[in-house]
Amino acid sequence: VYAHEMMHQYFGNLVTLSWWDEVWLNEGLTTMYEIYAEYGIGTGAVDDLLTRRRQHMRHFLNKFAYKAVTGEDFLSTIGEIARNHYQDNTPELAYKMAKDFLELPGFPLVKINRKGRKFELSQVRFVRGLSISPFRISKHLCRNFWTLPIHLTKIDGTPYKTVMMTERNVEIDVDTDDELILDSSKV
């Protein structure tokens, strides 16, 4: 609770909301830091934010200090920082990925099926306690889909291929018969 309230010095006092319908922004960011402070761990998103995204947080807080913000303001700074580091479509994908995770309910469950030199990936919304396969009733569970980075790695830990999953169902062609795994440390 202490860490949560301390973070409100930044997300609430230094940068405030334009209106109450944006309260998810302050509460989400302060809760994320609270979980990290209390348990020393977090989701990949928390760890990423605390390491590689510190620049984004500083930029966001400096740009909007003593101003009222919206969720769109927060998301736009993700694209601004990404544009400083990447020349391709990464800034747009970073914006879309963050927007999906902030605005879509729940989080994705990805099913991976390998057929020879092809990986078939599909995603649905994860529902805890669901007793039947969510992929059999996916149209009822998830009308939306998330933009996701998919990192394939060889068994020995050597990175193989990274693909952005920008649709519900994606096929990835590979040029090897080596065993490949999804690198969960980068998801």
Buried (B, 14 or more C-beta within 10 A) or exposed (E): EEBBEEBBEBBBEBBBBBEEEBEEBBBBBBBBBBBBBEEEEBBEBBBEBBEEBEEBBEBBBEBBEEEEBBBEBBBBBBBBBBBEEEEEEBBBBBBBBBBBBEEBEBEBBBBBEEEEEEBEBBBBBBEEEEEEEBEEEBEEBBEBBBBBBBBBBBEEEEEBBEBBBEEBEBEBEBEEEEEBEBBEEEB
